């Protein structure tokens, strides 16, 4: 009779352990999903930064082209007009380059901030999943111990 009770307790403990392992697996999968979502957000932030950089460079190219056109038109006029147009072209190019640099800097900061946030979110998700998994294992071990002891 004693062997029958101990065998039943062992079967119960093993059954509880396998059920808990399934719970741990599900929580691990949700942590994996959180990591995947954070990686996707990071990729999106990098894509946005690349688009902003591309737009800034295109604007700089357009502004430089416009400035060059202005300079060519000024050459057709008097020499003093040509000098003024060249100065305007230099100023416009300088401004366009400054604008492009500022846009690139802003896009880079946005990408860094988004990456930092995604990394922190991923860390929190992994910590939460690990704590949940640890708690589930402890509970299963305690339940199995109680079942074995007959409590």
C-alpha positions in Angstrom: 0.0 0.0 0.0 2.9 2.3 0.9 4.5 1.7 -2.6 1.2 2.5 -4.3 0.9 5.9 -2.5 4.5 6.8 -3.2 4.1 5.7 -6.9 0.9 7.9 -7.2 2.8 10.9 -5.6 5.7 10.4 -8.0 3.3 10.3 -11.0 1.6 13.4 -9.8 4.9 15.2 -9.3 6.1 14.3 -12.8 2.7 15.3 -14.3 2.9 18.7 -12.6 6.5 19.2 -13.7 5.7 18.6 -17.4 2.7 20.9 -17.2 4.9 23.6 -15.6 7.6 23.1 -18.3 4.9 23.9 -20.9 4.1 27.1 -19.1 7.8 28.0 -19.0 8.1 27.3 -22.7 5.1 29.6 -23.4 6.6 32.4 -21.4 10.0 31.9 -23.1 8.2 32.2 -26.4 6.6 35.4 -25.4 10.0 36.8 -24.4 11.3 35.8 -27.8 8.4 37.7 -29.4 9.3 40.7 -27.3 12.9 40.5 -28.5 11.7 40.1 -32.1 9.4 43.2 -31.7 12.2 45.2 -30.3 14.6 44.2 -33.1 11.8 45.2 -35.6 11.4 48.6 -33.9 15.2 49.1 -34.1 15.2 48.2 -37.8 12.3 50.6 -38.4 14.1 53.4 -36.6 17.2 52.8 -38.7 15.2 52.8 -41.9 13.6 56.1 -40.8 17.1 57.6 -40.1 18.3 56.4 -43.5 15.3 58.0 -45.2 15.9 61.3 -43.3 19.5 61.2 -44.3 18.7 60.5 -47.9 16.2 63.4 -47.9 18.7 65.8 -46.4 21.4 64.9 -48.9 18.9 65.2 -51.8 17.9 68.7 -50.5 21.6 69.6 -50.2 22.2 68.4 -53.8 19.1 70.4 -55.0 20.1 73.5 -53.2 23.7 73.2 -54.5 22.3 72.7 -58.1 20.0 75.7 -57.6 22.9 77.8 -56.3 25.0 76.7 -59.3 22.2 77.7 -61.7 22.0 81.1 -60.0 25.7 81.5 -60.4 25.5 80.7 -64.1 22.8 83.2 -64.6 24.8 85.9 -62.8 27.8 85.3 -65.1 25.6 86.5 -68.0 25.2 89.9 -66.3 27.8 92.4 -65.2 31.0 91.4 -63.3 29.7 92.7 -60.0 26.5 90.7 -60.5 28.7 87.6 -61.0 30.6 88.2 -57.8 27.3 88.6 -55.9 25.9 85.5 -57.4 28.9 83.4 -56.5 28.8 84.7 -52.9 25.1 83.8 -52.8 25.9 80.3 -54.2 28.5 79.8 -51.5 26.1 81.0 -48.8 23.4 78.7 -50.1 25.7 75.8 -50.4 27.0 76.4 -46.8 23.5 76.6 -45.6 22.5 73.4 -47.4 25.5 71.6 -46.0 24.7 72.8 -42.5 21.1 71.8 -43.0 22.2 68.4 -44.2 24.6 68.0 -41.3 21.9 68.9 -38.9 19.4 66.5 -40.5 22.0 63.7 -40.4 22.8 64.5 -36.8 19.1 64.5 -35.8 18.5 61.2 -37.7 21.5 59.6 -36.0 20.3 60.7 -32.6 16.8 59.4 -33.3 18.3 56.1 -34.4 20.5 55.9 -31.3 17.6 56.7 -29.0 15.3 54.2 -30.7 18.0 51.5 -30.5 18.6 52.4 -26.8 14.9 52.2 -26.0 14.5 48.9 -27.9 17.5 47.4 -26.0 16.0 48.5 -22.7 12.6 47.2 -23.6 14.2 43.9 -24.7 16.1 43.7 -21.4 13.0 44.3 -19.4 11.1 41.7 -21.4 13.8 39.1 -20.9 14.1 39.9 -17.2 10.3 39.5 -16.8 10.2 36.3 -18.7 13.2 34.9 -16.7 11.6 35.9 -13.4 8.3 34.3 -14.5 10.1 31.1 -15.6 12.1 31.0 -12.3 8.9 31.5 -10.2 7.1 28.7 -12.2 10.1 26.3 -11.6 10.2 27.2 -7.9 6.4 26.7 -7.6 6.6 23.3 -9.4 9.5 22.2 -7.2 7.6 23.2 -4.1 4.4 21.5 -5.3 6.4 18.3 -6.1 8.2 18.4 -2.7 4.8 18.8 -0.9 3.3 16.0 -2.9 6.2 13.7 -2.1 6.1 14.6 1.6 2.3 14.0 1.6 1.3 17.6 2.6 
